[in-house]
């Protein structure tokens, strides 16, 4: 083998290795317009006590006391964003985490017997050459048991974990829409 041929083969192998081990952002997965809405926005005075069924993983309807900003274990928020995948391989959002909530769950809104219901989702598919929109009334990420008050304009750090792309950290602004 001549030296030029060996160099070309070696360069090609290095290129393939680097291309396959680049961070998720380099592979093209894009997170667009992440924002977070606390539960009580728009409520002049949150009710003192109400009940709400959160997810299929919770065993019973739990009483929730207080409202946003109270630091109560029942305070929730919802994260919305767009995930774009210009790549050739589909991916899946598997989970999310943040220090501002005790738990984050992937959710979807469905209609059952003419009633809108929120259900936990095991993953959210992101098609190749496509996008998925997490928005009110559709897929979203619930922040359950907020650990601090969320004020308009705050920025919240959330880590999204994908099947192929791995972990991506995003900054979400707290806002109404």
Backbone bond lengths (Angstrom), bond angles and torsions (degrees), N, CA, C in turn:
res aa  C-N    CA-C-N  psi(-1)  N-CA   C-N-CA  omega(-1)  CA-C   N-CA-C  phi
1 X - - - 1.442 - - 1.519 109.39 -
2 X 1.305 113.70 140.00 1.454 114.89 177.96 1.526 109.79 -84.55
3 X 1.310 115.17 161.61 1.460 121.77 -175.98 1.523 112.08 -63.78
4 X 1.319 116.98 -38.51 1.460 120.22 -178.88 1.531 110.75 -64.36
5 X 1.330 117.66 -40.63 1.457 121.98 179.15 1.536 110.42 -64.41
6 X 1.352 116.40 -46.29 1.456 120.51 179.21 1.534 111.47 -61.48
7 X 1.315 116.93 -40.08 1.454 120.94 178.26 1.526 110.08 -62.75
8 X 1.330 117.12 -42.44 1.468 121.61 179.22 1.516 111.95 -62.36
9 X 1.324 117.57 -43.15 1.460 121.95 178.57 1.528 110.02 -64.53
10 X 1.333 116.33 -45.41 1.456 120.77 179.69 1.534 110.54 -62.35
11 X 1.309 117.47 -44.14 1.468 121.29 178.82 1.526 110.68 -61.72
12 X 1.325 117.28 -40.35 1.469 120.86 178.72 1.518 111.22 -64.44
13 X 1.321 117.54 -42.15 1.462 121.15 178.93 1.526 111.44 -65.38
14 X 1.315 117.18 -40.98 1.464 120.70 177.65 1.523 109.93 -63.35
15 X 1.322 117.70 -43.79 1.466 121.71 178.88 1.525 110.26 -59.05
16 X 1.329 117.51 -46.41 1.467 120.65 179.95 1.523 111.41 -63.35
17 X 1.314 117.68 -42.24 1.459 121.25 179.30 1.525 110.51 -62.02
18 X 1.317 117.65 -47.42 1.456 121.55 -179.51 1.528 110.17 -64.22
19 X 1.308 118.45 -42.52 1.466 121.82 -179.29 1.525 111.13 -62.94
20 X 1.320 117.66 -36.61 1.468 120.90 -177.75 1.521 113.18 -81.46
21 X 1.323 118.34 -16.01 1.463 120.18 -177.42 1.521 113.05 -113.26
22 X 1.321 118.00 13.92 1.457 121.24 178.55 1.520 109.93 -70.16
23 X 1.343 117.40 152.56 1.464 119.92 175.31 1.522 111.23 -59.04
24 X 1.336 116.01 160.92 1.463 121.43 -176.06 1.515 112.66 -54.45
25 X 1.330 117.46 -42.84 1.462 119.95 -177.56 1.523 110.38 -61.07
26 X 1.320 117.24 -33.80 1.461 120.60 179.68 1.521 112.00 -72.31
27 X 1.331 116.88 -23.69 1.459 119.90 -179.95 1.514 111.49 -85.39
28 X 1.327 117.69 -0.60 1.441 119.87 171.53 1.513 117.27 105.86
29 X 1.315 120.44 -11.20 1.455 120.47 177.91 1.523 108.03 -66.19
30 X 1.331 116.62 128.44 1.463 121.13 -175.15 1.516 110.43 -125.34
31 X 1.334 115.46 134.94 1.457 122.11 175.44 1.524 106.16 -106.46
32 X 1.338 116.09 121.99 1.458 121.26 -174.55 1.530 110.33 -117.85
33 X 1.319 116.60 134.93 1.467 125.31 172.67 1.530 113.99 50.26
34 X 1.346 117.96 56.88 1.467 118.31 175.27 1.524 110.25 -73.00
35 X 1.331 116.08 131.38 1.464 120.51 176.97 1.514 109.91 -145.77
36 X 1.324 114.85 157.09 1.447 120.80 -174.44 1.516 109.57 -128.25
37 X 1.323 115.36 137.03 1.461 121.08 178.40 1.520 108.85 -120.42
38 X 1.348 117.67 120.83 1.465 119.18 173.82 1.522 110.42 -70.81
39 X 1.313 116.99 156.50 1.461 124.02 -176.69 1.517 114.03 -57.88
40 X 1.311 118.84 -42.59 1.460 121.30 -167.94 1.528 114.41 -91.18
41 X 1.322 119.59 7.59 1.457 120.13 179.49 1.517 108.89 -59.45
42 X 1.295 116.27 134.19 1.460 121.03 178.23 1.516 112.98 88.57
43 X 1.333 117.97 -8.90 1.458 120.37 177.92 1.527 107.84 -92.51
44 X 1.331 116.83 119.04 1.462 120.20 -179.36 1.523 110.71 -63.00
45 X 1.289 117.18 -44.35 1.459 122.66 -179.96 1.513 107.80 -141.70
46 X 1.347 118.95 106.29 1.460 119.10 -179.43 1.519 110.93 -62.65
47 X 1.325 117.27 147.53 1.457 119.35 179.12 1.521 110.44 -63.64
48 X 1.340 115.65 150.67 1.458 119.95 -179.18 1.519 111.12 -65.51
49 X 1.321 116.86 -38.98 1.459 121.07 178.79 1.519 108.53 -147.11
50 X 1.306 115.82 135.44 1.458 120.50 172.41 1.512 108.02 -147.92
51 X 1.306 117.41 164.57 1.452 120.05 177.64 1.515 108.76 -115.83
52 X 1.334 113.75 151.52 1.449 117.94 -178.44 1.511 107.51 -156.68
53 X 1.319 116.68 137.88 1.449 120.76 175.12 1.510 107.40 -92.80
54 X 1.329 116.98 121.41 1.457 121.17 -172.72 1.527 112.37 -87.98
55 X 1.308 117.60 -58.41 1.461 120.39 -172.86 1.510 110.59 -147.25
56 X 1.308 114.16 168.31 1.457 119.70 175.65 1.523 110.79 -66.76
57 X 1.334 118.41 -23.06 1.460 120.94 -177.59 1.527 112.36 -77.77
58 X 1.327 118.10 -16.34 1.450 120.42 176.33 1.521 108.18 -85.98
59 X 1.295 116.58 139.18 1.462 119.74 -171.66 1.520 113.58 -82.62
60 X 1.321 118.74 -20.93 1.460 119.42 -177.46 1.519 109.48 -152.08
61 X 1.317 115.15 163.74 1.452 119.64 173.40 1.518 107.15 -68.36
62 X 1.344 116.14 129.86 1.446 120.42 -175.60 1.522 110.36 -111.02
63 X 1.334 117.87 141.86 1.460 119.16 174.50 1.519 109.64 -70.17
64 X 1.312 116.21 140.64 1.451 121.70 179.09 1.517 106.32 -122.63
65 X 1.318 117.44 123.29 1.457 120.26 -178.87 1.509 110.07 -110.68
66 X 1.321 115.39 156.00 1.453 120.68 177.53 1.511 111.39 75.13
67 X 1.297 115.53 -171.73 1.460 121.40 179.92 1.503 109.67 -137.35
68 X 1.311 116.82 -167.44 1.451 121.43 179.35 1.517 109.27 -60.31
69 X 1.297 114.66 147.99 1.443 119.91 176.80 1.524 112.83 81.71
70 X 1.307 117.87 -0.83 1.452 120.84 -178.21 1.523 111.81 -90.93
71 X 1.327 118.01 -10.00 1.441 120.68 -177.25 1.511 112.48 69.92
72 X 1.300 117.80 19.86 1.452 121.98 -177.10 1.521 109.80 -81.75
73 X 1.325 116.15 150.46 1.448 121.44 -178.78 1.511 113.89 -63.11
74 X 1.339 118.14 -19.97 1.444 120.91 -178.40 1.518 114.46 -91.76
75 X 1.340 118.29 -6.11 1.457 120.73 -178.70 1.522 109.73 -66.57
76 X 1.327 116.01 137.52 1.457 120.78 -176.89 1.523 110.99 -129.69
77 X 1.296 114.67 168.62 1.451 122.65 172.85 1.514 107.68 -147.34
78 X 1.314 116.31 169.74 1.467 120.66 178.37 1.522 108.65 -134.20
79 X 1.325 115.81 134.49 1.460 123.02 -179.86 1.521 109.11 -105.06
80 X 1.314 114.96 132.30 1.463 121.90 179.66 1.524 108.63 -125.49
81 X 1.337 116.57 150.01 1.457 121.40 179.92 1.520 109.25 -174.00
82 X 1.312 115.94 174.78 1.462 122.13 174.68 1.522 106.88 -118.06
83 X 1.333 116.10 132.75 1.468 121.53 175.56 1.516 107.24 -111.07
84 X 1.319 116.52 117.73 1.466 121.98 178.86 1.513 109.85 -107.05
85 X 1.324 114.59 138.05 1.456 120.92 179.62 1.527 109.10 -129.38
86 X 1.338 117.70 91.24 1.459 119.71 178.28 1.532 112.89 -78.59
87 X 1.327 117.31 -1.29 1.462 121.54 -177.09 1.517 113.41 -78.15
88 X 1.326 114.26 175.16 1.471 122.12 -177.54 1.531 113.52 -85.40
89 X 1.334 117.73 -11.87 1.463 120.96 -177.28 1.524 110.53 -113.22
90 X 1.330 118.02 135.88 1.462 119.56 174.64 1.528 109.78 -67.84
91 X 1.307 116.88 162.76 1.459 122.26 177.10 1.521 107.52 -140.47
92 X 1.310 116.60 173.48 1.462 121.31 179.69 1.521 108.95 -140.82
93 X 1.320 115.99 133.07 1.452 120.93 171.31 1.518 106.60 -79.77
94 X 1.333 116.61 120.90 1.457 121.24 -175.15 1.520 113.95 -99.39
95 X 1.340 115.99 -36.04 1.458 118.86 -178.30 1.518 109.63 -164.81
96 X 1.333 114.80 170.29 1.455 122.56 176.96 1.522 108.06 -140.73
97 X 1.322 116.23 154.32 1.459 120.92 177.75 1.519 109.85 -146.80
98 X 1.334 115.68 153.49 1.455 121.97 178.28 1.522 108.49 -163.10
99 X 1.318 116.02 148.48 1.460 121.11 178.57 1.528 111.94 -73.07
100 X 1.331 118.94 -12.31 1.470 120.68 -176.16 1.526 113.50 -85.61
101 X 1.334 118.42 -1.95 1.466 120.61 -179.82 1.523 110.22 -144.01
102 X 1.317 114.53 150.34 1.465 119.93 177.94 1.525 111.10 -68.06
103 X 1.329 116.81 -32.47 1.466 120.74 -179.75 1.520 109.47 -148.91
104 X 1.324 116.26 145.83 1.462 122.17 171.21 1.518 106.75 -122.17
105 X 1.329 116.71 133.81 1.456 121.48 -178.88 1.520 109.96 -130.21
106 X 1.320 115.36 141.66 1.458 121.34 173.15 1.523 106.32 -77.80
107 X 1.314 117.08 131.47 1.469 121.44 -177.84 1.516 110.91 -132.10
108 X 1.313 114.43 159.74 1.458 122.07 171.07 1.519 107.67 -137.51
109 X 1.317 115.97 152.72 1.455 121.04 177.64 1.525 106.98 -105.35
110 X 1.331 115.50 130.16 1.463 120.87 179.53 1.523 108.56 -129.26
111 X 1.323 115.25 163.21 1.457 120.41 175.26 1.524 108.38 -104.35
112 X 1.332 115.44 124.57 1.465 122.49 177.16 1.515 108.21 -126.44
113 X 1.315 117.71 119.61 1.465 122.00 178.42 1.533 111.54 52.07
114 X 1.314 115.87 47.14 1.465 123.39 179.70 1.526 114.17 63.15
115 X 1.326 117.28 21.19 1.459 122.57 177.58 1.527 108.17 -126.30
116 X 1.327 116.00 132.91 1.459 119.92 177.40 1.525 108.54 -76.85
117 X 1.340 116.53 133.39 1.459 121.72 -178.76 1.518 109.66 -134.25
118 X 1.319 115.76 146.29 1.452 122.15 177.94 1.525 108.59 -100.32
119 X 1.326 116.68 130.75 1.457 122.28 -179.12 1.525 110.03 -130.13
120 X 1.324 116.29 145.64 1.458 120.89 175.06 1.527 108.85 -67.47
121 X 1.326 115.69 144.01 1.467 122.00 176.19 1.523 107.33 -116.32
122 X 1.327 117.34 137.96 1.462 120.33 -179.78 1.529 111.49 -72.66
123 X 1.321 117.45 -27.19 1.465 122.79 178.65 1.523 107.89 -165.46
124 X 1.326 115.77 164.27 1.460 121.25 175.77 1.521 107.01 -123.83
125 X 1.334 116.35 118.15 1.461 121.72 -177.83 1.524 111.07 -74.12
126 X 1.333 115.09 138.30 1.465 122.43 175.58 1.534 106.00 -121.00
127 X 1.339 117.51 106.65 1.465 119.66 -174.50 1.532 112.77 -69.73
128 X 1.327 115.78 152.56 1.460 120.79 172.87 1.522 108.21 -61.84
129 X 1.311 116.96 142.26 1.472 122.95 -179.80 1.525 111.36 54.58
130 X 1.334 117.30 34.74 1.452 120.14 -177.78 1.509 111.30 -148.17
131 X 1.313 114.80 -167.04 1.451 120.89 179.39 1.521 109.79 -150.22
132 X 1.315 114.49 161.10 1.455 121.77 172.89 1.526 106.49 -128.42
133 X 1.334 115.50 136.02 1.457 121.00 -177.72 1.528 108.15 -107.81
134 X 1.310 116.46 119.95 1.462 121.92 173.06 1.517 105.27 -94.42
135 X 1.345 116.45 115.55 1.460 121.29 -173.43 1.523 109.83 -148.13
136 X 1.338 117.24 163.65 1.462 119.32 177.76 1.536 110.85 -55.48
137 X 1.326 116.36 136.79 1.453 121.45 179.72 1.513 113.90 82.08
138 X 1.324 117.76 10.04 1.464 122.40 -177.12 1.533 107.99 -145.54
139 X 1.324 116.40 -147.76 1.458 119.91 173.74 1.522 109.16 -64.22
140 X 1.336 116.84 145.14 1.455 123.06 175.07 1.526 107.94 -164.25
141 X 1.317 115.74 173.69 1.461 121.61 177.01 1.523 107.26 -116.61
142 X 1.337 116.58 118.46 1.462 121.88 179.13 1.520 109.71 -86.62
143 X 1.323 115.71 133.57 1.456 123.06 171.60 1.521 105.58 -102.27
144 X 1.306 117.02 115.36 1.462 122.81 -172.66 1.522 109.63 -112.25
145 X 1.329 115.46 131.87 1.462 119.91 -179.88 1.518 111.22 71.52
146 X 1.323 116.87 60.39 1.462 120.21 -179.41 1.520 110.78 -56.46
147 X 1.319 115.94 138.91 1.460 121.43 -178.35 1.517 112.37 -93.84
148 X 1.321 116.96 -7.56 1.457 121.13 176.82 1.518 109.70 -154.89
149 X 1.303 115.56 164.49 1.455 121.83 178.15 1.526 109.73 -69.67
150 X 1.316 117.37 140.55 1.460 122.06 176.45 1.523 108.25 -109.32
151 X 1.312 116.34 119.73 1.451 122.55 -178.97 1.524 109.50 -107.12
152 X 1.327 116.56 149.27 1.461 121.33 177.14 1.532 109.24 -52.84
153 X 1.316 115.82 132.81 1.453 121.35 179.44 1.515 114.53 91.89
154 X 1.344 118.16 -15.13 1.468 120.43 175.94 1.518 110.04 -60.32
155 X 1.311 115.68 154.25 1.456 121.64 173.57 1.522 108.18 -113.26
156 X 1.318 116.36 132.46 1.465 123.07 -178.35 1.522 108.78 -118.53
157 X 1.321 116.38 132.20 1.462 122.06 177.29 1.527 109.29 -89.14
158 X 1.330 115.83 128.11 1.465 121.95 179.08 1.521 108.13 -131.61
159 X 1.325 116.33 135.94 1.458 121.56 175.38 1.517 108.73 -104.13
160 X 1.327 116.19 124.04 1.462 123.33 177.67 1.517 107.67 -102.86
161 X 1.323 117.39 133.05 1.460 120.77 -179.91 1.526 109.54 -113.49
162 X 1.331 115.11 123.12 1.459 122.41 -178.15 1.523 110.08 -109.12
163 X 1.321 115.43 152.71 1.457 121.89 179.78 1.533 111.78 -60.34
164 X 1.312 118.21 -45.28 1.461 122.57 -178.05 1.523 112.88 -98.91
165 X 1.312 117.36 -45.03 1.460 121.86 -172.83 1.520 113.43 -79.07
166 X 1.325 117.62 -15.74 1.455 119.81 -178.24 1.520 111.52 80.03
167 X 1.312 115.98 -151.88 1.459 121.85 -175.37 1.528 111.51 -88.27
168 X 1.324 115.73 132.78 1.466 123.26 173.88 1.519 107.59 -125.75
169 X 1.307 117.17 132.83 1.454 121.54 178.12 1.522 109.34 -101.86
170 X 1.339 115.43 132.37 1.461 120.91 179.78 1.518 109.47 -126.10
171 X 1.318 115.40 157.13 1.461 123.08 175.94 1.526 106.75 -110.68
172 X 1.321 116.94 119.18 1.466 121.56 -178.37 1.530 109.14 -110.29
173 X 1.326 116.17 131.67 1.462 121.74 176.33 1.527 109.27 -85.08
174 X 1.316 116.51 140.79 1.456 121.76 174.77 1.526 107.10 -83.08
175 X 1.342 115.89 122.80 1.454 121.51 -179.44 1.520 110.29 -157.17
176 X 1.332 116.22 173.13 1.466 120.31 179.62 1.504 111.67 -80.32
177 X 1.308 119.61 -41.44 1.469 124.43 -179.76 1.485 110.31 -149.58
